[in-house]
Every structure is written in structure tokens, then in C-alpha cells.
Amino acid sequence: MRTFVIGDIHGGLLALEQVLERAKVTTEDTLIFLGDYVDGWSQSVEVIDFLIDLKSKQNCICIRGNHDQLALDWLEERNDDFDEEMWYKHGGKATVEGYAKISAEKKKTHIEFLENLQDYYLDDQNRLFVHAGFTNLNGVKWEYFSKLFYWDRTLWESALALDPNLKEDDLHYPKRFTVYKEVYIGHTPVTRIGKTVPINKACVWNVDTGAAFRGPLTILNVDTKEYWQSEPLNELYFNEKGRN
């Protein structure tokens, strides 16, 4: 049995199918999805259908992303602190159009799926899987605002800025990077630093390789660090804009 982690999908079902095939995933493998299943390409609804079906066949851990929460807020008509116009511009348009085509009954199953997403997953090897990050120096169990699990960018920004020569036992070494053996995140595409492959800084592995834009989707073997990628999403969905 292998354990894989999958980066942000953003409605790109074709890419998801591609990476699962390229990694030769079987029903014996565990799949950890880092969130942001929706908003971007045209198949947000189909991605959730696919994940619901996949969860019935094998061990799948589905983490909550900020776009998943935004879609849930929209589906449940929660308008407090929700900028629908901004969400629409950042991928929500494709999601709205997708949900206009499905039945109320199917929509209920999707709401249930989104409601039951996990804020994070911590495995028995002290490896943390979370969409965005955390801010509490003692770890996720002490996080005061749960929204930070899917909105925070400071964990990744700090990891990027950290002097690689600084040792873990140094008094100046950030405590957040000593709590867990490894931390796997998405949320902030590595394309922002000109990369399209998973990037490791300190104990943090960023697996969001820009599938919402012009990058590929990535699946990574957590134990071996071997990874497989789809074709760039703008090529798979050549007649769409995605979030570009």
C-alpha cells in the first residue's frame, strides 16, 4: 500500500484522471487530497462526483480548501463575509455554471461532501496534511481561527524566506517548523516562484503546481517523494480560460 498526496485540482477532472493513471494508483493505495477541488476549469461538479465515488472504493482523505468553503457558502446561501463578486472572478464562475446543470438531489450530496471535508490530517508518522497552513507555534490543535487552515500563507512564505543554513536547534529557528516531521500544503502555487514541480522548504512540501492556471496537477508519493504530473491544464482545457 502506498500513500499519495494530490495538489489543488480546481475543476480539472481530466488532469486528475491523468495523474492517477500515470502513478498507477490502485484501490490498495491511500489518497490524500489537499483541497480546492472546485473553481477554475469547467468540471468542478464532475471532480466532486469523482471523489465521492472514489471514496466508496478506497481510502481517501479529503482536506478542505478555501475554494471548497467558498463554494459551500454559496450553495448554502450564506452571504455573511462572502464577496460573491470576488469569488466569481477567481474561478467561481465555472462552478456556478456547473451547478446550474445538475439536480437539487445531486446538489445535496455535494453539500454533504463539502460539509464533511477535514481541516487537516495528521498521520501516525507525525506528518501533517493541510490545505494552506497554520499559525499557532504549538501546532494545529491550538489554532484559534480554523479558517487559517485553508487561508494562511505565512507558513509557506516563512519557509521560503528561511535561511537554509540555519540549523533546527538554533534559537532563531522558527518553532512552527519543528512541530511536525513534514507538512504538506497546497493553496499557494509554486508557479509564483517560477516552478511547476513540488517544492520542499524546511519541513514544508508545497504540492500546488499551478493547475488552476497554466501548470500541471501533481500527485506525490509521500514516502519516496516520487511524483507524477498531468499535462498543463490550459492544454487539457485548451478552449477555456481557467483562472488565467
Backbone bond lengths (Angstrom), bond angles and torsions (degrees), N, CA, C in turn:
res aa  C-N    CA-C-N  psi(-1)  N-CA   C-N-CA  omega(-1)  CA-C   N-CA-C  phi
1 M - - - 1.464 - - 1.517 109.97 -
2 R 1.322 116.35 131.85 1.454 122.04 177.98 1.526 109.77 -111.10
3 T 1.327 115.68 159.00 1.457 121.12 176.10 1.517 108.53 -119.34
4 F 1.323 115.21 124.31 1.456 121.25 -179.46 1.524 110.15 -117.37
5 V 1.322 115.81 148.71 1.457 121.54 172.14 1.522 107.46 -118.94
6 I 1.340 115.56 139.19 1.464 121.80 -175.14 1.525 109.15 -121.72
7 G 1.324 116.56 133.05 1.458 121.65 -179.06 1.521 113.74 -77.05
8 D 1.306 115.72 -172.91 1.468 123.63 -175.09 1.521 110.83 -61.76
9 I 1.343 116.57 129.42 1.463 122.86 -172.93 1.527 112.18 -97.05
10 H 1.316 117.17 -41.66 1.475 123.27 175.44 1.526 114.23 52.55
11 G 1.325 116.15 48.86 1.457 119.74 174.31 1.518 114.86 78.79
12 G 1.334 117.55 10.24 1.459 120.88 -176.64 1.522 112.58 -97.32
13 L 1.310 117.45 71.51 1.463 121.28 -178.05 1.525 111.77 -60.62
14 L 1.317 118.09 -38.74 1.463 120.37 -179.87 1.526 110.81 -57.80
15 A 1.317 116.82 -39.85 1.464 121.24 179.54 1.523 111.00 -69.79
16 L 1.334 116.85 -39.24 1.461 120.62 179.05 1.526 110.41 -62.39
17 E 1.300 116.45 -46.31 1.465 119.96 178.26 1.529 110.68 -61.55
18 Q 1.315 115.58 -36.94 1.458 120.64 -178.42 1.540 111.93 -65.95
19 V 1.337 117.20 -46.25 1.473 118.52 -177.27 1.527 112.00 -70.73
20 L 1.327 117.35 -34.62 1.462 119.61 177.57 1.532 110.37 -64.33
21 E 1.309 115.59 -37.40 1.466 120.23 177.94 1.525 110.70 -70.93
22 R 1.322 117.54 -42.82 1.468 121.22 -177.22 1.526 112.18 -67.83
23 A 1.322 116.44 -32.20 1.468 120.33 177.34 1.529 111.98 -84.64
24 K 1.329 115.99 -2.63 1.469 122.11 -178.73 1.536 111.33 53.71
25 V 1.326 114.79 47.52 1.466 121.37 179.87 1.526 109.90 -66.73
26 T 1.336 116.14 136.95 1.466 121.63 175.96 1.528 109.05 -118.55
27 T 1.318 115.97 172.00 1.472 120.51 -179.99 1.522 111.96 -69.22
28 E 1.333 117.23 -9.47 1.468 120.73 177.20 1.532 111.52 -82.50
29 D 1.309 116.67 -14.44 1.460 120.74 -176.15 1.527 111.75 -86.50
30 T 1.323 115.24 151.44 1.466 122.19 174.06 1.523 108.73 -96.73
31 L 1.328 115.35 133.47 1.462 121.32 -179.45 1.524 109.49 -117.05
32 I 1.317 115.98 125.87 1.464 121.59 178.09 1.527 107.81 -113.91
33 F 1.322 115.52 113.41 1.465 121.77 -178.68 1.532 108.71 -97.79
34 L 1.327 116.15 128.74 1.464 121.09 -173.15 1.520 114.82 -86.41
35 G 1.330 117.40 4.60 1.461 118.90 174.98 1.516 114.21 102.42
36 D 1.324 114.85 -179.66 1.466 123.83 -173.90 1.529 110.21 58.74
37 Y 1.319 113.70 65.02 1.464 121.13 178.60 1.522 110.79 -82.59
38 V 1.317 115.92 -20.69 1.464 121.99 -172.11 1.524 111.32 -119.03
39 D 1.344 114.75 175.10 1.462 123.90 173.11 1.530 112.05 74.24
40 G 1.302 115.70 104.34 1.460 120.41 176.95 1.505 111.22 145.95
41 W 1.328 116.55 -89.68 1.456 121.63 178.41 1.521 109.62 -85.31
42 S 1.321 116.97 176.40 1.465 121.26 -164.71 1.527 115.21 -81.60
43 Q 1.346 118.35 -2.41 1.459 118.89 -171.68 1.528 114.30 -113.68
44 S 1.313 116.92 38.44 1.466 120.32 177.66 1.526 111.64 -59.45
45 V 1.312 116.24 -46.49 1.461 120.71 179.73 1.529 110.44 -61.18
46 E 1.331 116.25 -43.44 1.453 121.16 -179.32 1.531 111.98 -66.93
47 V 1.335 117.23 -34.71 1.468 120.68 176.97 1.526 110.03 -61.61
48 I 1.331 116.59 -46.05 1.466 119.27 -179.72 1.523 110.82 -66.52
49 D 1.317 118.13 -40.48 1.467 120.70 173.77 1.529 110.56 -55.62
50 F 1.311 115.79 -45.28 1.461 121.99 -178.53 1.531 110.72 -62.38
51 L 1.332 116.97 -43.76 1.466 120.99 -178.68 1.528 111.74 -68.43
52 I 1.316 116.77 -39.42 1.467 120.19 177.45 1.526 109.87 -60.23
53 D 1.317 116.09 -43.79 1.469 120.76 178.51 1.527 110.86 -66.78
54 L 1.333 116.74 -42.80 1.468 120.96 -178.54 1.523 111.53 -62.24
55 K 1.337 116.39 -39.45 1.465 120.82 179.53 1.531 112.20 -62.12
56 S 1.320 116.62 -24.50 1.462 120.21 179.19 1.528 111.72 -80.44
57 K 1.337 116.74 -10.45 1.462 121.00 -175.17 1.526 113.83 -110.22
58 Q 1.334 117.19 -25.66 1.462 119.74 -177.11 1.521 109.99 -155.87
59 N 1.315 115.20 175.08 1.460 120.58 -177.38 1.524 110.09 -75.72
60 C 1.313 116.26 109.66 1.465 122.92 178.46 1.523 109.18 -123.37
61 I 1.307 115.97 131.22 1.461 122.12 175.82 1.519 106.76 -112.30
62 C 1.304 116.34 118.69 1.468 121.13 -174.95 1.525 110.11 -112.28
63 I 1.324 115.42 113.84 1.461 123.12 -179.04 1.532 109.50 -88.46
64 R 1.310 115.79 150.49 1.467 121.50 179.12 1.525 111.03 -83.27
65 G 1.335 115.62 128.63 1.455 121.18 172.97 1.517 110.57 -104.39
66 N 1.311 116.71 164.94 1.464 119.63 -179.26 1.520 111.84 -63.71
67 H 1.330 117.91 -35.52 1.460 120.06 179.10 1.525 111.67 -70.84
68 D 1.320 116.49 -30.88 1.470 119.89 176.05 1.522 110.24 -66.56
69 Q 1.330 115.81 -39.94 1.461 119.93 178.59 1.523 110.88 -68.27
70 L 1.324 117.02 -39.09 1.464 120.50 177.33 1.528 110.67 -62.32
71 A 1.326 116.28 -43.44 1.465 119.82 178.74 1.524 110.80 -64.13
72 L 1.332 116.71 -39.84 1.464 120.50 178.47 1.526 110.61 -64.43
73 D 1.321 117.25 -43.57 1.465 120.58 177.84 1.522 110.43 -58.65
74 W 1.323 116.72 -41.15 1.464 120.93 178.66 1.529 110.83 -66.89
75 L 1.322 117.20 -45.30 1.465 120.73 -178.94 1.526 111.73 -62.69
76 E 1.325 116.13 -34.76 1.462 120.59 -179.04 1.522 112.60 -94.35
77 E 1.333 115.26 7.27 1.466 122.37 175.55 1.523 112.40 56.18
78 R 1.332 115.63 42.73 1.464 120.96 173.45 1.523 107.47 -94.34
79 N 1.300 116.31 112.35 1.456 120.76 -173.19 1.524 114.39 -102.73
80 D 1.331 117.45 -5.99 1.461 120.29 179.64 1.533 109.39 -68.24
81 D 1.313 116.62 130.52 1.470 122.11 178.06 1.522 112.12 55.43
82 F 1.311 117.03 32.49 1.465 120.54 -178.21 1.522 108.97 -124.46
83 D 1.311 115.42 113.17 1.460 120.97 179.95 1.528 107.74 -92.70
84 E 1.327 115.55 89.90 1.461 120.50 -174.73 1.522 111.76 -62.93
85 E 1.309 117.63 -36.38 1.465 120.86 -179.58 1.530 111.00 -64.53
86 M 1.333 115.97 -42.32 1.463 120.29 179.12 1.530 110.86 -66.63
87 W 1.334 116.52 -42.96 1.473 121.25 177.51 1.524 110.25 -60.46
88 Y 1.295 116.17 -41.86 1.466 122.12 -179.50 1.525 110.26 -58.31
89 K 1.328 116.31 -41.34 1.462 121.28 -178.66 1.526 112.16 -71.99
90 H 1.328 116.79 -26.88 1.470 121.06 -175.26 1.527 111.85 -102.09
91 G 1.305 116.40 38.31 1.455 120.69 173.83 1.503 115.23 109.89
92 G 1.332 117.69 -15.17 1.459 120.77 -177.31 1.518 113.80 -65.87
93 K 1.322 116.94 -25.77 1.466 120.67 -179.02 1.525 111.31 -57.30
94 A 1.329 116.83 -46.59 1.467 120.74 -179.61 1.519 111.27 -64.75
95 T 1.326 116.72 -35.06 1.462 121.06 179.31 1.526 110.73 -67.86
96 V 1.325 116.32 -45.60 1.469 121.08 177.81 1.521 110.24 -58.47
97 E 1.304 116.81 -44.65 1.470 120.91 -179.49 1.522 111.17 -64.55
98 G 1.328 117.59 -36.40 1.453 121.17 178.56 1.517 112.32 -66.90
99 Y 1.323 116.74 -41.51 1.466 120.46 -178.18 1.526 112.54 -74.90
100 A 1.312 117.03 -15.18 1.468 119.85 176.85 1.529 111.31 -70.67
101 K 1.338 115.73 -14.64 1.468 120.12 -174.04 1.523 113.72 -102.57
102 I 1.337 118.61 -0.28 1.462 119.21 -174.58 1.529 111.42 -114.49
103 S 1.329 115.29 165.33 1.465 120.92 -177.04 1.522 110.96 -77.13
104 A 1.317 115.61 160.35 1.467 121.36 176.32 1.520 110.63 -62.72
105 E 1.316 116.73 -33.76 1.467 120.79 -179.60 1.524 111.13 -65.84
106 K 1.330 116.45 -45.00 1.466 119.03 178.44 1.523 110.39 -66.68
107 K 1.317 116.15 -36.36 1.461 119.96 179.00 1.532 110.72 -59.60
108 K 1.320 116.58 -36.38 1.473 120.66 178.40 1.521 111.47 -64.37
109 T 1.333 116.94 -39.12 1.476 119.53 178.76 1.522 110.35 -66.66
110 H 1.317 117.66 -33.32 1.458 120.99 178.39 1.529 110.66 -71.49
111 I 1.316 116.25 -39.47 1.468 119.74 176.63 1.528 110.09 -60.94
112 E 1.308 116.75 -42.18 1.469 121.06 178.40 1.529 110.57 -62.60
113 F 1.318 116.81 -42.83 1.462 121.38 177.36 1.529 110.53 -59.53
114 L 1.324 116.47 -48.40 1.464 120.90 -177.69 1.522 111.85 -66.72
115 E 1.325 116.81 -36.45 1.466 120.44 178.97 1.530 111.93 -65.50
116 N 1.318 116.50 -29.76 1.463 120.90 -174.40 1.521 114.21 -97.22
117 L 1.323 117.20 10.24 1.457 119.61 174.95 1.527 110.07 -64.85
118 Q 1.329 116.48 149.69 1.462 121.39 -179.00 1.523 110.32 -91.04
119 D 1.328 116.06 144.39 1.469 120.00 176.10 1.522 111.04 -69.43
120 Y 1.323 116.54 -33.59 1.473 121.45 179.10 1.522 108.42 -164.28
121 Y 1.319 115.69 168.10 1.461 121.56 175.32 1.520 108.02 -136.82
122 L 1.320 116.50 130.33 1.463 122.81 178.24 1.517 107.82 -118.48
123 D 1.339 116.90 118.56 1.461 118.74 -175.79 1.527 111.93 -88.55
124 D 1.333 116.59 -179.49 1.456 120.89 -174.81 1.521 113.15 -76.72
125 Q 1.324 117.40 -0.83 1.462 122.05 174.48 1.534 111.85 -105.79
126 N 1.336 116.26 14.85 1.456 122.69 -179.47 1.524 112.27 61.77
127 R 1.329 114.70 38.83 1.460 120.93 174.34 1.519 107.69 -105.41
128 L 1.327 115.94 126.85 1.457 121.75 -176.38 1.524 110.21 -100.27
129 F 1.344 114.87 137.08 1.456 122.21 175.51 1.526 107.24 -121.70
130 V 1.323 117.06 120.06 1.458 121.84 -175.99 1.524 107.80 -150.10
131 H 1.324 116.93 148.74 1.460 118.60 -175.34 1.522 112.39 -63.82
132 A 1.330 117.08 -51.78 1.457 120.13 -171.58 1.527 112.69 -114.27
133 G 1.321 117.21 -53.61 1.456 120.21 -177.65 1.507 111.60 163.22
134 F 1.324 115.18 -161.00 1.467 122.21 175.88 1.519 106.58 -153.84
135 T 1.320 117.15 160.29 1.467 120.53 -176.45 1.515 113.66 -116.92
136 N 1.334 117.93 -22.61 1.462 119.73 -177.43 1.531 110.48 -69.39
137 L 1.311 117.01 131.61 1.466 121.50 -175.89 1.512 112.89 -65.10
138 N 1.344 117.14 -18.59 1.462 120.93 -179.31 1.529 112.85 -96.79
139 G 1.335 116.94 -3.54 1.454 119.39 175.40 1.513 114.48 113.91
140 V 1.320 114.72 -177.40 1.464 121.69 -170.10 1.528 113.93 -66.29
141 K 1.309 118.04 -29.87 1.466 120.19 -177.33 1.519 111.95 -68.57
142 W 1.315 116.31 -16.82 1.465 120.27 -179.19 1.527 111.92 -109.30
143 E 1.329 117.32 8.69 1.471 120.30 179.71 1.522 109.60 -65.24
144 Y 1.333 116.65 130.45 1.455 120.34 -175.38 1.522 112.11 -81.51
145 F 1.334 116.61 -41.20 1.467 120.93 -179.93 1.527 109.09 -109.23
146 S 1.315 116.87 111.02 1.464 120.20 -176.28 1.529 112.39 -64.69
147 K 1.323 117.68 -23.66 1.466 119.79 178.70 1.526 112.32 -60.40
148 L 1.342 116.34 -23.96 1.455 119.26 -178.80 1.521 111.99 -66.32
149 F 1.321 118.22 -22.62 1.459 120.43 177.42 1.523 111.19 -60.24
150 Y 1.346 116.32 -28.99 1.461 118.25 -179.30 1.523 114.01 -120.87
151 W 1.337 116.82 9.78 1.469 119.42 176.06 1.538 113.71 -124.79
152 D 1.302 119.00 -22.43 1.474 122.28 -173.10 1.526 112.66 -61.32
153 R 1.305 116.40 138.60 1.469 120.72 171.04 1.530 111.81 -120.77
154 T 1.311 117.25 -5.44 1.465 119.71 -173.99 1.528 112.40 -70.01
155 L 1.327 118.45 -29.65 1.464 120.10 178.71 1.524 109.72 -61.65
156 W 1.331 116.52 -48.82 1.456 120.66 -179.10 1.525 111.23 -69.21
157 E 1.320 117.55 -41.13 1.463 120.15 179.32 1.528 110.72 -62.20
158 S 1.333 116.74 -39.62 1.467 120.84 178.74 1.526 110.81 -66.83
159 A 1.328 115.95 -40.17 1.462 120.20 178.53 1.525 111.05 -63.13
160 L 1.324 116.55 -40.90 1.459 120.92 178.43 1.530 111.83 -64.63
161 A 1.323 116.07 -37.38 1.464 120.92 -175.05 1.524 113.19 -83.68
162 L 1.322 117.45 -12.94 1.466 121.57 -174.23 1.529 111.62 -66.94
163 D 1.306 116.39 133.41 1.471 121.93 175.21 1.524 108.79 -64.18
164 P 1.340 118.57 116.74 1.465 120.20 -177.37 1.521 113.60 -64.71
165 N 1.327 117.28 -14.74 1.463 120.82 178.96 1.528 112.60 -86.34
166 L 1.329 116.45 -8.86 1.458 120.63 -179.76 1.528 109.81 -74.81
167 K 1.321 116.75 125.78 1.460 121.45 -177.39 1.531 110.92 -83.14
168 E 1.334 115.08 153.01 1.461 120.59 -176.03 1.528 112.64 -63.14
169 D 1.334 117.54 -26.66 1.469 119.95 -179.64 1.533 112.40 -89.60
170 D 1.333 116.63 3.38 1.460 120.60 177.49 1.530 109.14 -71.05
171 L 1.317 116.87 141.93 1.462 121.05 -179.70 1.524 112.45 -61.58
172 H 1.326 117.40 -23.35 1.463 121.23 -178.94 1.528 112.76 -91.30
173 Y 1.321 117.26 -2.24 1.462 119.32 -178.21 1.530 109.42 -71.86
174 P 1.342 118.71 129.59 1.472 120.83 -175.86 1.536 112.20 -59.98
175 K 1.303 116.13 129.12 1.466 120.27 -177.77 1.520 111.95 -62.72
176 R 1.338 117.46 -31.01 1.471 120.02 -179.16 1.525 112.27 -57.90
177 F 1.331 116.57 -27.12 1.460 119.66 -177.67 1.523 112.90 -90.32
178 T 1.319 116.63 7.76 1.469 120.11 178.41 1.527 112.44 -112.36
179 V 1.324 116.84 -7.67 1.472 120.48 -174.33 1.530 111.49 -73.81
180 Y 1.339 116.99 -39.46 1.458 121.46 -174.49 1.528 110.92 -121.05
181 K 1.314 115.04 150.99 1.469 120.53 177.63 1.523 110.12 -61.12
182 E 1.309 115.92 -46.79 1.466 122.51 177.15 1.525 108.33 -147.37
183 V 1.325 115.89 152.06 1.461 121.85 175.35 1.526 107.69 -128.49
184 Y 1.323 115.94 126.78 1.462 121.66 179.59 1.526 108.70 -109.25
185 I 1.333 116.00 126.16 1.465 121.24 -176.77 1.532 111.06 -133.12
186 G 1.329 114.45 165.28 1.453 123.29 167.62 1.511 106.92 -124.56
187 H 1.322 116.40 -131.12 1.467 124.86 168.34 1.528 114.55 75.75
188 T 1.326 118.31 -54.82 1.465 121.19 -178.61 1.527 108.80 -106.58
189 P 1.325 118.27 105.29 1.467 120.02 -174.49 1.524 113.01 -60.22
190 V 1.323 116.28 138.04 1.466 119.95 177.51 1.524 111.12 -70.54
191 T 1.339 116.54 -10.59 1.468 119.28 174.73 1.527 110.98 -62.85
192 R 1.331 116.87 -18.78 1.472 120.12 177.31 1.520 111.59 -66.78
193 I 1.339 116.23 -21.93 1.465 119.57 176.84 1.534 109.76 -111.48
194 G 1.335 115.51 21.82 1.447 120.62 174.13 1.518 115.46 77.41
195 K 1.341 118.22 21.40 1.466 122.24 -178.64 1.526 110.48 -116.18
196 T 1.321 116.17 158.24 1.468 120.85 175.20 1.525 110.85 -134.82
197 V 1.339 116.74 20.76 1.463 122.14 177.22 1.530 108.16 -127.07
198 P 1.334 118.71 161.17 1.472 120.07 178.08 1.523 110.94 -57.63
199 I 1.319 116.26 138.93 1.465 121.75 -177.72 1.526 109.69 -120.30
200 N 1.330 115.89 133.34 1.457 122.68 178.13 1.522 109.86 -110.46
201 K 1.335 115.63 121.74 1.462 122.22 174.49 1.524 107.71 -131.99
202 A 1.355 116.17 128.98 1.465 121.34 -172.69 1.533 107.19 54.03
203 C 1.337 118.20 -126.43 1.465 120.31 178.74 1.527 111.69 -97.64
204 V 1.334 117.47 5.57 1.460 122.33 -172.45 1.528 110.71 -96.69
205 W 1.320 114.75 130.43 1.464 122.24 173.17 1.529 108.60 -111.49
206 N 1.321 116.24 118.22 1.463 121.07 177.50 1.526 108.33 -98.32
207 V 1.349 115.64 118.82 1.460 121.37 -174.87 1.529 111.84 -108.93
208 D 1.339 117.17 6.83 1.470 120.19 175.85 1.522 107.75 -85.23
209 T 1.327 116.00 101.73 1.460 120.45 -176.26 1.534 112.66 -100.54
210 G 1.317 115.96 23.64 1.463 120.67 169.81 1.511 115.76 87.19
211 A 1.338 117.15 29.48 1.467 120.16 -178.67 1.529 112.84 -63.57
212 A 1.313 117.42 -23.00 1.469 119.81 178.43 1.523 111.55 -71.05
213 F 1.332 115.94 -17.95 1.465 120.77 -172.90 1.541 110.05 -117.54
214 R 1.322 116.73 -106.57 1.474 119.71 -178.79 1.521 111.88 -119.12
215 G 1.319 116.42 14.81 1.449 119.96 -179.68 1.517 112.16 -97.70
216 P 1.337 116.98 176.79 1.454 121.50 177.06 1.525 111.09 -89.57
217 L 1.321 116.02 167.27 1.457 122.13 168.38 1.522 107.26 -90.49
218 T 1.332 116.86 144.21 1.457 121.54 -176.22 1.517 112.12 -123.39
219 I 1.337 115.60 139.05 1.458 123.18 169.19 1.523 106.82 -121.27
220 L 1.340 117.32 132.96 1.456 121.83 -173.99 1.519 110.74 -128.56
221 N 1.332 117.16 133.67 1.456 122.35 174.09 1.527 108.11 -75.48
222 V 1.314 116.37 116.00 1.465 121.22 -172.88 1.528 111.98 -62.84
223 D 1.303 117.42 -31.87 1.470 120.69 -175.80 1.522 112.70 -84.47
224 T 1.328 117.27 -41.55 1.466 120.36 -175.69 1.520 113.25 -97.56
225 K 1.330 117.53 -18.11 1.467 125.54 -175.94 1.533 112.51 69.46
226 E 1.321 117.78 10.05 1.455 120.29 171.83 1.529 107.61 -70.23
227 Y 1.328 116.76 142.97 1.458 118.87 -179.22 1.530 111.12 -138.20
228 W 1.319 114.05 159.16 1.460 122.74 177.91 1.516 107.61 -131.12
229 Q 1.329 116.17 150.04 1.452 120.12 -177.59 1.531 111.82 -132.92
230 S 1.306 114.31 153.54 1.463 120.71 173.87 1.518 109.06 -82.17
231 E 1.306 115.32 176.01 1.458 119.67 167.80 1.536 108.03 -68.39
232 P 1.314 118.57 156.28 1.474 119.82 176.22 1.529 110.15 -52.59
233 L 1.317 116.06 138.00 1.464 119.91 -174.10 1.519 113.30 -64.32
234 N 1.325 116.92 -31.32 1.468 118.63 178.74 1.526 111.83 -69.63
235 E 1.337 116.89 -15.73 1.458 120.14 174.57 1.529 110.31 -88.34
236 L 1.326 116.46 -37.74 1.464 119.87 177.41 1.530 110.76 -67.15
237 Y 1.326 116.04 -36.37 1.474 121.91 178.62 1.535 107.91 -114.22
238 F 1.326 115.50 62.16 1.457 121.67 -170.11 1.523 114.33 -64.77
239 N 1.336 116.21 -19.92 1.468 119.45 -179.02 1.522 112.34 -100.88
240 E 1.339 116.73 15.13 1.467 121.35 179.93 1.526 110.18 -124.47
241 K 1.334 115.64 165.02 1.461 120.78 179.68 1.524 113.08 -97.50
242 G 1.354 117.21 -22.89 1.462 119.14 -173.36 1.518 109.62 60.14
243 R 1.319 117.04 -134.42 1.467 120.58 176.64 1.525 111.13 -102.87
244 N 1.316 116.54 18.92 1.471 120.80 -178.91 1.534 111.33 -80.86
